[in-house]
Amino acid sequence: MIAAYHGAHDIVIGAREGNGLELHASSQSQVMLAFGDPSLIEETCSADLPALTSKTITGPNVLRDRIDDVRRKGCALAPEEILLEVNVITAPVFDHNNQLIGTVALAGSISQTPGTWHRAMMI
């Protein structure tokens, strides 16, 4: 379970094992696309990319650019791409063979988590 806090009110984001996240919309999935099996990129970009919010990436070329950006920067941001008022910053977790084995993410309200790379790199 991931909990995000928005002012005096808690926003709870369900992220339980087995729950799927849209590969184009979450920062966790974008990290998996950037550092995982390359065949997932074409499979994802050739499928429908539904908008979950007004800020969700829905264009395959925009998604490819995002994946390249995640590779360069080493982590992903997805402000309001999956839930309004929520940002998630995700980094890859590699094993001793430099193979992606998971991700670690920090979720919070858009007002309390960096929405830009400049601020995210200060964390």
PyRosetta script that sets phi, psi and omega in degrees:
from pyrosetta import init, pose_from_sequence

init()
pose = pose_from_sequence("MIAAYHGAHDIVIGAREGNGLELHASSQSQVMLAFGDPSLIEETCSADLPALTSKTITGPNVLRDRIDDVRRKGCALAPEEILLEVNVITAPVFDHNNQLIGTVALAGSISQTPGTWHRAMMI")
pose.set_psi(1, 134.3)
pose.set_omega(1, 174.7)
pose.set_phi(2, -109.8)
pose.set_psi(2, 132.2)
pose.set_omega(2, 176.6)
pose.set_phi(3, -113.7)
pose.set_psi(3, 132.2)
pose.set_omega(3, 175.4)
pose.set_phi(4, -116.2)
pose.set_psi(4, 144.0)
pose.set_omega(4, -176.7)
pose.set_phi(5, -113.5)
pose.set_psi(5, 133.3)
pose.set_omega(5, -179.5)
pose.set_phi(6, -126.7)
pose.set_psi(6, 100.3)
pose.set_omega(6, -178.0)
pose.set_phi(7, 60.9)
pose.set_psi(7, -132.8)
pose.set_omega(7, -179.5)
pose.set_phi(8, -85.2)
pose.set_psi(8, -4.1)
pose.set_omega(8, -176.9)
pose.set_phi(9, -108.8)
pose.set_psi(9, 139.0)
pose.set_omega(9, 177.1)
pose.set_phi(10, -87.3)
pose.set_psi(10, 137.7)
pose.set_omega(10, 169.9)
pose.set_phi(11, -111.4)
pose.set_psi(11, 122.8)
pose.set_omega(11, 180.0)
pose.set_phi(12, -103.8)
pose.set_psi(12, 126.9)
pose.set_omega(12, 179.7)
pose.set_phi(13, -108.2)
pose.set_psi(13, 117.2)
pose.set_omega(13, 179.8)
pose.set_phi(14, -75.4)
pose.set_psi(14, 121.1)
pose.set_omega(14, 176.9)
pose.set_phi(15, -139.0)
pose.set_psi(15, 69.7)
pose.set_omega(15, -178.4)
pose.set_phi(16, -92.5)
pose.set_psi(16, 154.7)
pose.set_omega(16, 177.7)
pose.set_phi(17, -54.8)
pose.set_psi(17, 132.9)
pose.set_omega(17, 179.5)
pose.set_phi(18, 94.2)
pose.set_psi(18, -15.8)
pose.set_omega(18, 175.7)
pose.set_phi(19, -76.5)
pose.set_psi(19, 131.9)
pose.set_omega(19, 179.8)
pose.set_phi(20, -88.5)
pose.set_psi(20, 144.7)
pose.set_omega(20, 172.1)
pose.set_phi(21, -113.8)
pose.set_psi(21, 142.3)
pose.set_omega(21, 177.1)
pose.set_phi(22, -60.5)
pose.set_psi(22, 128.3)
pose.set_omega(22, -175.9)
pose.set_phi(23, -64.0)
pose.set_psi(23, -22.4)
pose.set_omega(23, -178.9)
pose.set_phi(24, -94.2)
pose.set_psi(24, -13.3)
pose.set_omega(24, -166.8)
pose.set_phi(25, -109.6)
pose.set_psi(25, -22.5)
pose.set_omega(25, -176.1)
pose.set_phi(26, -104.7)
pose.set_psi(26, 150.5)
pose.set_omega(26, 178.3)
pose.set_phi(27, -66.5)
pose.set_psi(27, -33.2)
pose.set_omega(27, 177.4)
pose.set_phi(28, -61.0)
pose.set_psi(28, -46.6)
pose.set_omega(28, -179.7)
pose.set_phi(29, -67.6)
pose.set_psi(29, -37.5)
pose.set_omega(29, 178.8)
pose.set_phi(30, -64.4)
pose.set_psi(30, -34.4)
pose.set_omega(30, 174.2)
pose.set_phi(31, -66.7)
pose.set_psi(31, -41.1)
pose.set_omega(31, 178.0)
pose.set_phi(32, -62.0)
pose.set_psi(32, -40.6)
pose.set_omega(32, 177.9)
pose.set_phi(33, -65.8)
pose.set_psi(33, -40.3)
pose.set_omega(33, -176.5)
pose.set_phi(34, -69.7)
pose.set_psi(34, -37.0)
pose.set_omega(34, -171.9)
pose.set_phi(35, -117.1)
pose.set_psi(35, -3.0)
pose.set_omega(35, -178.0)
pose.set_phi(36, -97.8)
pose.set_psi(36, -151.9)
pose.set_omega(36, -177.8)
pose.set_phi(37, -62.0)
pose.set_psi(37, 119.3)
pose.set_omega(37, -177.6)
pose.set_phi(38, -59.7)
pose.set_psi(38, -25.4)
pose.set_omega(38, -179.2)
pose.set_phi(39, -66.0)
pose.set_psi(39, -22.4)
pose.set_omega(39, 178.9)
pose.set_phi(40, -65.8)
pose.set_psi(40, -29.9)
pose.set_omega(40, -178.4)
pose.set_phi(41, -63.9)
pose.set_psi(41, -52.7)
pose.set_omega(41, -179.0)
pose.set_phi(42, -65.7)
pose.set_psi(42, -39.2)
pose.set_omega(42, 178.1)
pose.set_phi(43, -60.6)
pose.set_psi(43, -43.6)
pose.set_omega(43, -178.8)
pose.set_phi(44, -70.6)
pose.set_psi(44, -44.5)
pose.set_omega(44, -176.9)
pose.set_phi(45, -70.1)
pose.set_psi(45, -21.5)
pose.set_omega(45, 178.6)
pose.set_phi(46, -89.2)
pose.set_psi(46, -7.5)
pose.set_omega(46, 178.6)
pose.set_phi(47, -93.0)
pose.set_psi(47, 170.6)
pose.set_omega(47, 174.2)
pose.set_phi(48, -65.8)
pose.set_psi(48, 136.0)
pose.set_omega(48, 178.8)
pose.set_phi(49, -113.7)
pose.set_psi(49, 84.0)
pose.set_omega(49, -174.5)
pose.set_phi(50, -68.9)
pose.set_psi(50, 145.3)
pose.set_omega(50, 175.8)
pose.set_phi(51, -78.6)
pose.set_psi(51, 122.2)
pose.set_omega(51, 174.4)
pose.set_phi(52, -92.2)
pose.set_psi(52, -28.4)
pose.set_omega(52, 172.5)
pose.set_phi(53, -142.0)
pose.set_psi(53, 178.4)
pose.set_omega(53, 177.9)
pose.set_phi(54, -70.0)
pose.set_psi(54, -11.1)
pose.set_omega(54, -178.6)
pose.set_phi(55, -106.1)
pose.set_psi(55, 3.0)
pose.set_omega(55, 178.5)
pose.set_phi(56, -68.7)
pose.set_psi(56, 138.7)
pose.set_omega(56, 174.6)
pose.set_phi(57, -69.4)
pose.set_psi(57, 126.0)
pose.set_omega(57, 179.8)
pose.set_phi(58, -123.0)
pose.set_psi(58, -3.3)
pose.set_omega(58, -179.8)
pose.set_phi(59, -105.9)
pose.set_psi(59, 131.6)
pose.set_omega(59, -178.4)
pose.set_phi(60, -59.9)
pose.set_psi(60, -37.8)
pose.set_omega(60, 179.3)
pose.set_phi(61, -70.2)
pose.set_psi(61, -35.4)
pose.set_omega(61, 175.9)
pose.set_phi(62, -65.2)
pose.set_psi(62, -41.1)
pose.set_omega(62, 178.4)
pose.set_phi(63, -64.1)
pose.set_psi(63, -43.9)
pose.set_omega(63, 177.9)
pose.set_phi(64, -59.4)
pose.set_psi(64, -42.2)
pose.set_omega(64, 177.2)
pose.set_phi(65, -62.1)
pose.set_psi(65, -41.5)
pose.set_omega(65, 178.5)
pose.set_phi(66, -61.9)
pose.set_psi(66, -43.9)
pose.set_omega(66, -179.6)
pose.set_phi(67, -61.6)
pose.set_psi(67, -42.6)
pose.set_omega(67, 176.5)
pose.set_phi(68, -60.9)
pose.set_psi(68, -41.7)
pose.set_omega(68, 178.9)
pose.set_phi(69, -62.8)
pose.set_psi(69, -42.8)
pose.set_omega(69, 179.0)
pose.set_phi(70, -61.9)
pose.set_psi(70, -43.4)
pose.set_omega(70, 177.9)
pose.set_phi(71, -59.6)
pose.set_psi(71, -44.7)
pose.set_omega(71, -178.8)
pose.set_phi(72, -65.0)
pose.set_psi(72, -42.1)
pose.set_omega(72, -173.4)
pose.set_phi(73, -89.6)
pose.set_psi(73, -19.7)
pose.set_omega(73, 177.0)
pose.set_phi(74, 84.8)
pose.set_psi(74, 1.7)
pose.set_omega(74, 176.7)
pose.set_phi(75, -156.8)
pose.set_psi(75, 170.5)
pose.set_omega(75, -177.7)
pose.set_phi(76, -127.3)
pose.set_psi(76, 145.0)
pose.set_omega(76, 171.0)
pose.set_phi(77, -117.1)
pose.set_psi(77, 143.4)
pose.set_omega(77, 176.7)
pose.set_phi(78, -141.4)
pose.set_psi(78, 64.3)
pose.set_omega(78, -177.6)
pose.set_phi(79, -64.8)
pose.set_psi(79, 117.2)
pose.set_omega(79, 175.8)
pose.set_phi(80, 60.6)
pose.set_psi(80, 21.6)
pose.set_omega(80, 180.0)
pose.set_phi(81, -80.9)
pose.set_psi(81, -25.2)
pose.set_omega(81, -178.9)
pose.set_phi(82, -116.2)
pose.set_psi(82, -31.9)
pose.set_omega(82, 176.2)
pose.set_phi(83, -141.9)
pose.set_psi(83, 133.9)
pose.set_omega(83, 176.8)
pose.set_phi(84, -64.7)
pose.set_psi(84, 145.7)
pose.set_omega(84, 179.0)
pose.set_phi(85, 72.2)
pose.set_psi(85, 8.1)
pose.set_omega(85, -179.0)
pose.set_phi(86, -125.3)
pose.set_psi(86, 135.2)
pose.set_omega(86, 172.5)
pose.set_phi(87, -119.6)
pose.set_psi(87, 147.5)
pose.set_omega(87, 176.8)
pose.set_phi(88, -132.0)
pose.set_psi(88, 132.6)
pose.set_omega(88, 175.3)
pose.set_phi(89, -112.1)
pose.set_psi(89, 125.6)
pose.set_omega(89, -174.9)
pose.set_phi(90, -128.9)
pose.set_psi(90, 140.1)
pose.set_omega(90, 175.6)
pose.set_phi(91, -123.7)
pose.set_psi(91, 152.2)
pose.set_omega(91, 178.6)
pose.set_phi(92, -78.0)
pose.set_psi(92, 155.6)
pose.set_omega(92, 172.6)
pose.set_phi(93, -120.4)
pose.set_psi(93, 123.6)
pose.set_omega(93, -177.5)
pose.set_phi(94, -111.8)
pose.set_psi(94, 151.9)
pose.set_omega(94, 174.8)
pose.set_phi(95, -88.3)
pose.set_psi(95, -174.0)
pose.set_omega(95, -176.5)
pose.set_phi(96, -66.8)
pose.set_psi(96, -14.6)
pose.set_omega(96, 176.3)
pose.set_phi(97, -98.7)
pose.set_psi(97, 12.4)
pose.set_omega(97, -178.5)
pose.set_phi(98, 62.8)
pose.set_psi(98, 30.3)
pose.set_omega(98, 175.5)
pose.set_phi(99, -98.1)
pose.set_psi(99, 137.4)
pose.set_omega(99, 178.6)
pose.set_phi(100, -65.3)
pose.set_psi(100, 126.4)
pose.set_omega(100, 178.2)
pose.set_phi(101, -120.9)
pose.set_psi(101, -6.2)
pose.set_omega(101, 179.3)
pose.set_phi(102, 171.9)
pose.set_psi(102, -169.9)
pose.set_omega(102, 177.9)
pose.set_phi(103, -138.0)
pose.set_psi(103, 160.3)
pose.set_omega(103, 171.8)
pose.set_phi(104, -128.0)
pose.set_psi(104, 135.1)
pose.set_omega(104, -173.2)
pose.set_phi(105, -133.2)
pose.set_psi(105, 150.0)
pose.set_omega(105, 173.6)
pose.set_phi(106, -119.6)
pose.set_psi(106, 120.7)
pose.set_omega(106, 179.7)
pose.set_phi(107, -114.5)
pose.set_psi(107, 144.4)
pose.set_omega(107, 177.6)
pose.set_phi(108, -165.3)
pose.set_psi(108, 175.5)
pose.set_omega(108, 178.0)
pose.set_phi(109, -65.5)
pose.set_psi(109, 151.5)
pose.set_omega(109, -177.7)
pose.set_phi(110, -59.9)
pose.set_psi(110, -27.8)
pose.set_omega(110, -179.8)
pose.set_phi(111, -79.1)
pose.set_psi(111, -16.3)
pose.set_omega(111, -176.2)
pose.set_phi(112, -115.7)
pose.set_psi(112, -4.6)
pose.set_omega(112, 174.6)
pose.set_phi(113, -120.3)
pose.set_psi(113, 143.1)
pose.set_omega(113, -175.7)
pose.set_phi(114, -60.3)
pose.set_psi(114, 134.4)
pose.set_omega(114, 177.2)
pose.set_phi(115, -102.3)
pose.set_psi(115, 1.2)
pose.set_omega(115, 179.6)
pose.set_phi(116, -128.6)
pose.set_psi(116, 157.0)
pose.set_omega(116, 179.9)
pose.set_phi(117, -63.6)
pose.set_psi(117, -38.5)
pose.set_omega(117, -178.4)
pose.set_phi(118, -56.7)
pose.set_psi(118, -50.0)
pose.set_omega(118, -179.0)
pose.set_phi(119, -72.1)
pose.set_psi(119, -34.7)
pose.set_omega(119, -178.6)
pose.set_phi(120, -64.8)
pose.set_psi(120, -36.1)
pose.set_omega(120, -178.0)
pose.set_phi(121, -70.3)
pose.set_psi(121, -12.1)
pose.set_omega(121, 178.4)
pose.set_phi(122, -84.3)
pose.set_psi(122, -13.6)
pose.set_omega(122, -177.9)
pose.set_phi(123, -70.4)
pose.dump_pdb("model.pdb")
